[in-house]
């Protein structure tokens, strides 16, 4: 569980003083805290560990790493239930299973 | 799948293996520190691709595996309370304590919840003001910024119904303990990539110098691991003992400074007990005095719980690279992922679980080639 998962920042917002983002991982979008990589912009890729971005990565590296993690069955933390996400952002996780060949890994 | 195919290209792997064979003239024992690396090595059969003179042994870098039994028992004592919502990462649910696991407490009516992020606990606490929300804050340095933020936010927002059961461990003191042991066989290390993305690798430099041992900070993908092994072997063969960074596309020497700043505000270094290993001095984090109000051990008075490890499980020796899973008489029978005796059989990053998942409990385990489908995978 020390592995961090790369995802694309699709939206940023401030919640209770924290820089937050919606980050897209394959077919799943989850919230992540950007306080540790505050310079991150929408459209960029970050490595996320338990809801916190710890490093920025380029798109090609993100694609490679995501594919490798999928291959290693190391994406299960994304399946943890969503807890009452921020207002207006919905609360649907969808299913990661079967969505890995979506836009991220096929491009 | 373009990138995956490119990255796991068998030709590149074969060339790296050939370079390792050419570089290696003497037998060497190399430890991969991170459980994610262990999983990748076993799944892809990387240890079988290497020349016989290069032995990989598996290190302590699986946080679920090294969380001591007494801390699991403290978690269970708290989780059984009717006034508590106990939150944990999913990996911890099936880790056996002295009497069952968190999953069994949940089935007996305990409110045990799996969370994605420590920050979820803030939302749960706000939605349940009449309950105490306790987070099982385990992990290595990679997870420390997330757990630190939970404590920081709870204090900033004056939340009285949030606390953390902290069982945080650190990699460099574990490496030091392994190298200092009279039983040590390890001559070089693949360092943990994502741990170093947070804290950098300056702390490894005095270790490499003092023990004259190569430490190559390495990623977890098959080609990363092969390249890391090559860099360690080249250092060993040329008599060098330095820190090198195989994973420079992800991390720099200094790591993530904002994350380190918040860790330092919330946590301080303390002695920690490691499951199966015992206490290692200054090998973990505890909450600083400013945050004692958020310390679940104090809030629920579970300090006195002290548990002995079961004798049959040899996880402690496996985590130090002294033994391998199939050296254990219980491996595969009776100890399996369905009925684990120790935590290394629970987490996917534990050496025993990885060996079991990829058929290493069978005799004459087949060679698993890079690029082949996961043979023997359940």
Boltz contact constraints between the chains, C-beta under 6 A:
constraints:
  - contact:
      token1: [A, 1]
      token2: [B, 63]
      max_distance: 6.0
  - contact:
      token1: [A, 1]
      token2: [B, 91]
      max_distance: 6.0
  - contact:
      token1: [A, 2]
      token2: [B, 34]
      max_distance: 6.0
  - contact:
      token1: [A, 2]
      token2: [B, 36]
      max_distance: 6.0
  - contact:
      token1: [A, 2]
      token2: [B, 140]
      max_distance: 6.0
  - contact:
      token1: [A, 2]
      token2: [B, 142]
      max_distance: 6.0
  - contact:
      token1: [A, 2]
      token2: [B, 194]
      max_distance: 6.0
  - contact:
      token1: [A, 3]
      token2: [B, 36]
      max_distance: 6.0
  - contact:
      token1: [A, 3]
      token2: [B, 194]
      max_distance: 6.0
  - contact:
      token1: [A, 4]
      token2: [B, 194]
      max_distance: 6.0
  - contact:
      token1: [A, 36]
      token2: [B, 145]
      max_distance: 6.0
  - contact:
      token1: [A, 36]
      token2: [B, 256]
      max_distance: 6.0
  - contact:
      token1: [A, 36]
      token2: [B, 258]
      max_distance: 6.0
  - contact:
      token1: [A, 36]
      token2: [B, 259]
      max_distance: 6.0
  - contact:
      token1: [A, 49]
      token2: [B, 142]
      max_distance: 6.0
  - contact:
      token1: [A, 50]
      token2: [B, 117]
      max_distance: 6.0
  - contact:
      token1: [A, 50]
      token2: [B, 143]
      max_distance: 6.0
  - contact:
      token1: [A, 50]
      token2: [B, 146]
      max_distance: 6.0
  - contact:
      token1: [A, 51]
      token2: [B, 116]
      max_distance: 6.0
  - contact:
      token1: [A, 51]
      token2: [B, 117]
      max_distance: 6.0
  - contact:
      token1: [A, 51]
      token2: [B, 119]
      max_distance: 6.0
  - contact:
      token1: [A, 52]
      token2: [B, 145]
      max_distance: 6.0
  - contact:
      token1: [A, 52]
      token2: [B, 146]
      max_distance: 6.0
  - contact:
      token1: [A, 54]
      token2: [B, 197]
      max_distance: 6.0
  - contact:
      token1: [A, 54]
      token2: [B, 198]
      max_distance: 6.0
  - contact:
      token1: [A, 54]
      token2: [B, 256]
      max_distance: 6.0
  - contact:
      token1: [A, 55]
      token2: [B, 197]
      max_distance: 6.0
  - contact:
      token1: [A, 61]
      token2: [B, 249]
      max_distance: 6.0
  - contact:
      token1: [A, 63]
      token2: [B, 3]
      max_distance: 6.0
  - contact:
      token1: [A, 64]
      token2: [B, 3]
      max_distance: 6.0
  - contact:
      token1: [A, 64]
      token2: [B, 7]
      max_distance: 6.0
  - contact:
      token1: [A, 67]
      token2: [B, 3]
      max_distance: 6.0
  - contact:
      token1: [A, 67]
      token2: [B, 4]
      max_distance: 6.0
  - contact:
      token1: [A, 68]
      token2: [B, 221]
      max_distance: 6.0
  - contact:
      token1: [A, 72]
      token2: [B, 40]
      max_distance: 6.0
  - contact:
      token1: [A, 80]
      token2: [B, 90]
      max_distance: 6.0
  - contact:
      token1: [A, 80]
      token2: [B, 114]
      max_distance: 6.0
  - contact:
      token1: [A, 80]
      token2: [B, 116]
      max_distance: 6.0
  - contact:
      token1: [A, 83]
      token2: [B, 120]
      max_distance: 6.0
  - contact:
      token1: [A, 83]
      token2: [B, 123]
      max_distance: 6.0
  - contact:
      token1: [A, 83]
      token2: [B, 124]
      max_distance: 6.0
  - contact:
      token1: [A, 84]
      token2: [B, 123]
      max_distance: 6.0
